[in-house]
Amino acid sequence: KIGRAGQQTRASALAAQQAEQLLMTAYGDDDLIAGTHYAPANPIDGRYYVKWAVVDSVPVIGCKRVTVTVSRWSTTLPSEAGVTIVCPQSD
Protein backbone atom coordinates (compact mmCIF):
# COMPACT_ATOMS: atom_id res chain seq x y z
CA LYS A 1 0.00 0.00 0.00
CA ILE A 2 2.93 2.34 0.56
CA GLY A 3 3.92 1.96 -3.10
CA ARG A 4 0.40 2.78 -4.23
CA ALA A 5 0.31 5.89 -2.04
CA GLY A 6 3.63 7.01 -3.52
CA GLN A 7 2.29 6.54 -7.05
CA GLN A 8 -0.80 8.59 -6.28
CA THR A 9 1.34 11.28 -4.68
CA ARG A 10 3.54 11.48 -7.78
CA ALA A 11 0.48 11.58 -10.05
CA SER A 12 -1.05 14.37 -7.94
CA ALA A 13 2.19 16.35 -8.10
CA LEU A 14 2.32 16.00 -11.90
CA ALA A 15 -1.31 17.13 -12.23
CA ALA A 16 -0.68 20.16 -10.01
CA GLN A 17 2.50 21.02 -11.92
CA GLN A 18 0.70 20.93 -15.28
CA ALA A 19 -2.20 22.98 -13.89
CA GLU A 20 0.21 25.64 -12.61
CA GLN A 21 1.92 25.77 -15.99
CA LEU A 22 -1.40 26.19 -17.78
CA LEU A 23 -2.45 28.98 -15.42
CA MET A 24 0.64 30.90 -16.58
CA THR A 25 -0.07 30.19 -20.26
CA ALA A 26 -1.45 32.93 -22.51
CA TYR A 27 -5.21 32.60 -23.05
CA GLY A 28 -4.81 32.21 -26.82
CA ASP A 29 -1.95 29.68 -26.68
CA ASP A 30 -2.34 26.38 -28.55
CA ASP A 31 -2.27 24.52 -25.20
CA LEU A 32 -5.54 26.26 -24.27
CA ILE A 33 -7.46 25.63 -27.48
CA ALA A 34 -10.65 23.65 -26.82
CA GLY A 35 -10.06 19.90 -26.97
CA THR A 36 -7.78 17.27 -25.47
CA HIS A 37 -4.03 17.83 -25.19
CA TYR A 38 -1.18 15.51 -24.20
CA ALA A 39 2.05 16.44 -22.47
CA PRO A 40 4.93 16.22 -24.96
CA ALA A 41 7.08 14.57 -22.28
CA ASN A 42 4.77 11.53 -21.97
CA PRO A 43 5.47 9.07 -20.51
CA ILE A 44 6.90 10.98 -17.56
CA ASP A 45 9.16 8.87 -15.36
CA GLY A 46 8.46 6.07 -17.83
CA ARG A 47 4.94 5.47 -16.56
CA TYR A 48 2.81 8.59 -16.07
CA TYR A 49 0.73 10.14 -18.83
CA VAL A 50 -0.50 13.71 -18.43
CA LYS A 51 -3.38 15.08 -20.49
CA TRP A 52 -5.78 17.99 -20.20
CA ALA A 53 -9.14 18.84 -21.66
CA VAL A 54 -10.08 22.44 -22.41
CA VAL A 55 -13.68 23.66 -22.66
CA ASP A 56 -14.37 27.24 -23.81
CA SER A 57 -16.78 29.62 -22.05
CA VAL A 58 -17.12 27.50 -18.91
CA PRO A 59 -18.11 28.41 -16.25
CA VAL A 60 -18.72 31.81 -17.92
CA ILE A 61 -17.90 33.50 -21.22
CA GLY A 62 -14.30 34.66 -21.21
CA CYS A 63 -13.04 31.68 -19.23
CA LYS A 64 -11.82 28.21 -20.08
CA ARG A 65 -12.30 25.17 -17.85
CA VAL A 66 -9.23 22.94 -17.94
CA THR A 67 -9.26 19.46 -16.44
CA VAL A 68 -5.82 17.90 -16.01
CA THR A 69 -5.61 14.14 -15.45
CA VAL A 70 -2.70 11.79 -14.88
CA SER A 71 -2.85 8.07 -15.62
CA ARG A 72 -0.28 5.34 -15.28
CA TRP A 73 0.83 3.25 -18.26
CA SER A 74 -1.65 4.74 -20.81
CA THR A 75 -3.76 7.80 -21.55
CA THR A 76 -6.83 5.57 -21.84
CA LEU A 77 -6.64 4.00 -18.37
CA PRO A 78 -8.51 5.54 -15.41
CA SER A 79 -6.77 8.55 -13.92
CA GLU A 80 -4.68 8.34 -10.77
CA ALA A 81 -5.09 12.05 -10.07
CA GLY A 82 -6.71 15.12 -11.51
CA VAL A 83 -7.34 18.78 -11.00
CA THR A 84 -9.69 21.29 -12.60
CA ILE A 85 -8.81 24.95 -13.06
CA VAL A 86 -10.42 27.98 -14.70
CA CYS A 87 -8.29 30.20 -16.93
CA PRO A 88 -9.79 33.68 -17.33
CA GLN A 89 -9.14 35.86 -20.33
CA SER A 90 -7.18 38.94 -19.32
CA ASP A 91 -6.83 42.24 -21.12
TADA-V595030 format. One record per residue. N is the residue number from 0. PSI is psi in degrees with one decimal (NA if undefined). Layout:
N|PSI  N|PSI
This chain:
0|-28.0  1|-40.8  2|-42.2  3|-42.3  4|-40.1  5|-39.0  6|-41.9  7|-36.9  8|-44.7  9|-43.3  10|-42.6  11|-41.5  12|-40.9  13|-39.9  14|-45.4  15|-40.6  16|-44.5  17|-41.1  18|-43.8  19|-41.4  20|-42.6  21|-32.7  22|-24.5  23|0.2  24|141.4  25|141.2  26|-36.1  27|4.9  28|150.5  29|-32.1  30|-13.3  31|16.8  32|141.1  33|135.7  34|-170.5  35|137.0  36|152.1  37|138.5  38|131.1  39|-19.2  40|0.4  41|141.4  42|134.1  43|135.1  44|21.7  45|1.3  46|-14.1  47|134.1  48|122.6  49|132.5  50|161.3  51|147.1  52|130.7  53|131.8  54|124.9  55|151.3  56|35.1  57|129.0  58|-12.3  59|163.6  60|137.7  61|7.0  62|159.7  63|131.3  64|128.3  65|122.8  66|115.2  67|131.3  68|150.7  69|127.4  70|156.9  71|140.4  72|-22.5  73|151.3  74|-12.1  75|-9.7  76|160.1  77|148.5  78|147.5  79|-29.9  80|158.2  81|161.3  82|144.8  83|134.0  84|165.4  85|125.8  86|111.2  87|149.6  88|134.1  89|153.8  90|NA
